[in-house]
Amino acid sequence: MTTADEPKTTSERRARPSGRDAKRAARAARAASSVPYITRALPRFEVLDEEGLSLIENNADTILEEIGLNFREDPEALQIWKSAGVTVPILGVLRRPGTGI
């Protein structure tokens, strides 16, 4: 058997570039430079200005002072508040600190 009759190894068979390799390289090049599918067309905007945010915060403080938060049958939530340093009354109604119960 001569060297021409011997079977070729895998590396010898792949010596020529194939169309498959060229397509794979083209896809890789395209993916790196492509534009994202979805682009934002609307400008960014603020839903509320500082005045609106302070109004919400003041109203939340009023609710906490006058009504409070009631955690019924939720010992885990009360334990989280206790571990944060809040004094939890027996009924579980939390109010803003310094306003009493």
C-alpha positions as CSV (number, residue, x, y, z in Angstrom):
1,M,0.0,0.0,0.0
2,T,1.4,3.4,-1.0
3,T,0.9,6.7,0.8
4,A,-1.7,7.7,-1.7
5,D,-3.8,4.6,-0.9
6,E,-3.8,5.2,2.9
7,P,-6.9,6.7,4.4
8,K,-6.8,10.4,5.2
9,T,-7.1,11.6,8.8
10,T,-9.7,14.1,9.8
11,S,-7.2,17.0,9.9
12,E,-6.1,16.2,6.3
13,R,-9.7,16.2,5.1
14,R,-10.5,19.6,6.6
15,A,-7.6,21.3,4.9
16,R,-9.9,23.1,2.5
17,P,-12.2,25.8,3.8
18,S,-15.9,24.9,3.4
19,G,-19.0,27.0,2.8
20,R,-20.2,26.0,6.3
21,D,-17.2,27.7,7.9
22,A,-17.6,30.8,5.8
23,K,-21.3,31.0,6.8
24,R,-20.5,30.6,10.5
25,A,-17.9,33.3,10.3
26,A,-20.3,35.7,8.5
27,R,-23.0,35.1,11.2
28,A,-20.5,35.8,14.0
29,A,-19.4,39.1,12.3
30,R,-23.0,40.2,11.8
31,A,-24.0,39.4,15.4
32,A,-21.3,41.7,16.8
33,S,-22.3,44.7,14.7
34,S,-26.1,44.3,14.6
35,V,-28.6,46.8,16.1
36,P,-30.8,45.5,18.9
37,Y,-34.3,44.3,17.7
38,I,-36.2,46.8,20.0
39,T,-35.1,50.4,20.2
40,R,-36.7,53.0,22.5
41,A,-38.6,55.6,20.5
42,L,-40.1,57.5,23.4
43,P,-38.1,60.0,25.3
44,R,-37.6,59.4,29.1
45,F,-39.8,61.4,31.3
46,E,-40.6,61.8,35.0
47,V,-44.0,60.7,36.2
48,L,-44.0,63.1,39.2
49,D,-42.0,66.1,40.0
50,E,-40.5,66.9,43.4
51,E,-43.7,68.5,44.6
52,G,-45.8,65.4,43.8
53,L,-43.3,63.1,45.5
54,S,-43.3,65.3,48.7
55,L,-47.1,65.3,48.6
56,I,-47.2,61.5,48.6
57,E,-44.6,61.3,51.4
58,N,-46.6,63.7,53.6
59,N,-49.8,61.8,53.0
60,A,-48.1,58.5,53.9
61,D,-46.8,60.1,57.1
62,T,-50.3,61.3,58.0
63,I,-51.7,57.8,57.4
64,L,-49.0,56.3,59.6
65,E,-49.6,58.8,62.4
66,E,-53.4,58.7,62.4
67,I,-54.3,55.2,61.4
68,G,-51.1,53.0,61.5
69,L,-50.4,49.6,60.1
70,N,-52.2,46.5,61.3
71,F,-50.5,43.1,60.9
72,R,-53.2,40.6,61.7
73,E,-52.1,37.0,62.1
74,D,-48.6,37.6,60.7
75,P,-46.1,37.0,63.4
76,E,-43.2,36.9,60.9
77,A,-43.9,40.5,59.8
78,L,-44.1,41.6,63.5
79,Q,-40.8,39.9,64.2
80,I,-39.1,41.7,61.2
81,W,-40.3,45.0,62.6
82,K,-39.1,44.1,66.1
83,S,-35.7,43.1,64.8
84,A,-35.5,46.5,63.1
85,G,-36.0,48.2,66.5
86,V,-39.7,49.1,66.3
87,T,-41.8,48.7,69.5
88,V,-44.7,46.4,68.5
89,P,-47.8,46.7,70.6
90,I,-49.8,43.7,71.6
91,L,-52.5,44.3,69.0
92,G,-49.9,44.6,66.2
93,V,-50.9,48.1,65.1
94,L,-47.8,50.0,64.2
95,R,-47.7,53.8,64.2
96,R,-45.1,56.3,63.3
97,P,-42.5,56.5,66.1
98,G,-43.0,59.3,68.6
99,T,-46.7,59.6,68.0
100,G,-47.9,57.1,70.7
101,I,-50.2,54.2,70.3
